[in-house]
Amino acid sequence: MKELILIIVAYFIGSIPTALIISKRFFGIDIRDYGSGNMGATNTFRVLGSRYGTMVMILDILKGICAVLLYNFISYYQHNELERINFMIGLGLSAVIGHIFPIFAGFRGGKGVATLFGMILTVQPVVAVSCIGVFLLVLYLTRYVSLSSILAAIALPICVLWIWNEHEVMYRVFALLVAALVVFTHQKNIGRILKGVESRMPILKHRDRRKSRRRHD
């Protein structure tokens, strides 16, 4: 019974509509009416700029971290590693579902990548750092946040199943489900990337200007 209550609490934590709160508080708009229509950090970066996008990203990551740490309210899980990991995964996934289908925002949320990262960071920090490395490398090379998120998610099962060879079955299944979930929620982005119309993040402007000047020289 306690586990069920905490999983519900984790869902409510994930449902906190950070991007919506910030867009309405500082700009008087619903972020879902602009850009990609998603209530997440990427769309906030695109519509409101890097300052508020970073704010939303950090808060969404914290949602995943706080949800997973709810396991501390049941002493049993503090002394049973295997059961603890399974319960942490359950709490984290509940928060991610809350972010994607938030009860506080009409069940229209974001794609859950930042909250998912916060969850993985808490459950397995080394794997999380590896995935964020993939994310940053792809972002540097392409400036596509969506592609960076997809490849980072695909890197998760690669790390879990082969590089670190985790033996816990639940963790392996979780890694595969995460990759599938991220690819599924980014279907429209994949289509736009293939068509060459996906928005790029406005970073590395100096590098792009240098390339542009070289092409015109």
C-alpha positions in Angstrom: 0.0 0.0 0.0 2.8 2.4 0.8 4.5 1.6 -2.5 1.3 2.5 -4.4 0.9 5.8 -2.6 4.5 6.7 -3.4 4.1 5.8 -7.0 1.0 8.0 -7.2 3.0 10.8 -5.5 5.8 10.3 -8.1 3.2 10.7 -10.9 2.0 14.0 -9.3 5.6 15.2 -9.1 6.1 14.4 -12.8 2.9 16.2 -13.6 4.1 19.6 -12.4 3.9 21.6 -15.6 7.2 23.5 -15.2 7.3 24.9 -18.8 3.6 25.9 -18.7 4.1 27.6 -15.3 7.1 29.6 -16.5 5.6 30.5 -19.9 2.5 31.8 -18.2 4.3 33.5 -15.3 6.9 35.4 -17.3 5.2 35.7 -20.8 1.5 35.2 -20.3 1.3 32.5 -22.9 0.7 28.7 -23.1 4.0 27.2 -24.4 2.0 24.5 -26.0 0.5 27.0 -28.5 3.9 27.7 -29.9 6.8 25.9 -31.6 6.4 22.1 -31.6 3.4 22.4 -29.2 5.3 20.3 -26.5 5.5 21.3 -22.9 9.2 20.5 -22.4 12.7 22.0 -22.2 13.4 21.8 -26.0 10.4 23.7 -27.0 11.0 26.3 -24.2 14.5 26.8 -25.6 13.1 27.3 -29.0 10.2 29.7 -28.0 11.4 31.5 -24.9 15.2 31.4 -25.2 18.1 29.7 -23.5 17.6 31.3 -20.1 14.1 29.9 -19.6 14.8 26.7 -21.5 17.7 26.0 -19.1 15.4 26.7 -16.1 12.8 24.3 -17.4 15.3 21.6 -18.1 16.8 21.8 -14.6 13.4 21.7 -13.0 12.3 18.8 -15.1 15.5 16.9 -14.3 14.8 17.6 -10.6 11.3 16.1 -11.0 12.9 12.8 -12.0 15.4 12.9 -9.1 12.8 13.8 -6.5 10.4 11.1 -7.6 13.1 8.3 -7.5 14.3 9.4 -4.0 10.8 8.8 -2.6 12.0 5.2 -2.0 13.7 6.6 1.2 10.3 6.8 2.8 10.2 3.0 3.1 13.1 1.7 5.2 12.9 -1.7 3.7 14.3 -0.5 0.4 17.3 1.2 2.0 18.8 -2.2 2.9 17.8 -4.3 -0.2 19.6 -3.2 -3.3 17.8 -5.3 -5.9 14.4 -4.4 -4.6 15.5 -0.8 -4.2 16.5 -0.5 -7.9 13.3 -2.1 -9.1 11.2 0.3 -6.9 13.3 3.3 -8.0 12.7 2.4 -11.6 8.9 2.2 -10.9 8.9 5.6 -9.2 10.9 7.2 -12.0 8.7 5.8 -14.8 5.7 7.1 -12.9 7.2 10.6 -12.9 8.0 10.3 -16.6 4.4 9.3 -17.4 3.3 12.2 -15.3 5.4 14.6 -17.4 4.1 13.2 -20.7 0.4 13.0 -19.4 0.2 15.6 -16.6 -3.0 15.7 -14.7 -2.3 19.4 -13.9 -2.2 20.4 -17.5 -5.0 18.5 -19.2 -2.8 15.5 -19.9 -0.9 17.4 -22.6 2.8 17.4 -21.6 6.2 17.0 -23.0 8.3 14.1 -24.1 9.8 13.3 -20.7 13.5 13.3 -21.7 14.8 15.6 -19.0 12.7 13.9 -16.3 13.9 10.6 -17.6 17.5 11.8 -17.4 17.0 12.8 -13.8 15.6 9.4 -13.0 18.6 7.6 -14.7 21.0 10.0 -13.0 19.7 8.9 -9.6 19.4 5.1 -10.4 22.7 4.7 -12.2 24.9 7.9 -12.4 27.6 6.4 -14.5 25.2 5.3 -17.3 23.5 8.7 -17.1 26.8 10.5 -17.6 27.6 8.3 -20.6 24.2 9.1 -22.2 24.6 12.8 -21.6 28.0 12.6 -23.3 26.4 11.1 -26.4 23.7 13.8 -26.2 26.2 16.7 -26.0 28.4 15.2 -28.8 25.5 14.8 -31.2 24.1 18.3 -30.2 27.6 19.8 -31.0 27.8 18.1 -34.3 24.2 18.6 -35.5 22.4 21.1 -33.2 19.4 18.8 -33.3 18.1 18.4 -29.8 15.6 15.7 -30.9 18.3 13.7 -32.6 20.6 14.1 -29.6 17.8 12.8 -27.3 17.1 9.8 -29.6 20.7 8.7 -29.8 21.3 9.3 -26.1 18.3 7.1 -25.4 19.5 4.4 -27.8 22.9 4.6 -26.0 21.2 3.6 -22.7 20.5 -0.1 -23.5 23.9 -0.3 -25.2 25.5 0.8 -22.0 23.3 -1.4 -19.8 23.4 -4.5 -21.9 26.9 -4.6 -23.3 29.3 -2.0 -22.0 28.5 -2.4 -18.2 26.7 -5.7 -18.7 24.2 -5.1 -15.9 22.6 -8.5 -14.9 19.4 -7.2 -13.3 16.6 -8.2 -15.7 14.3 -5.3 -14.7 17.1 -2.8 -15.4 17.7 -4.4 -18.9 14.0 -4.3 -19.7 13.8 -0.7 -18.5 16.7 0.4 -20.7 15.1 -1.1 -23.8 11.7 0.4 -23.0 13.2 3.8 -22.5 14.9 3.7 -25.9 11.6 2.6 -27.5 9.6 5.3 -25.6 11.9 8.1 -26.7 12.0 7.0 -30.3 8.2 6.7 -30.2 7.6 10.2 -28.8 10.0 11.7 -31.4 8.3 10.2 -34.5 7.4 13.7 -35.8 10.9 15.0 -35.2 12.4 12.0 -37.1 10.1 12.9 -40.0 11.2 16.5 -39.9 14.9 15.5 -39.7 14.5 13.3 -42.8 12.8 16.2 -44.6 15.5 18.6 -43.5 13.0 20.9 -41.8 13.7 20.2 -38.1 14.6 23.2 -36.1 18.2 23.5 -34.9 19.2 24.9 -31.5 20.7 28.4 -31.8 24.1 27.4 -30.3 27.6 27.6 -31.6 26.7 30.7 -33.6 30.4 31.8 -34.0 31.2 28.4 -35.5 28.4 28.6 -38.0 29.3 32.2 -39.0 32.9 31.1 -39.7 31.6 28.2 -41.9 29.3 30.6 -43.7 32.1 33.0 -44.3 34.4 30.2 -45.6 31.7 29.1 -48.1 31.4 32.7 -49.4 35.2 33.4 -49.7 
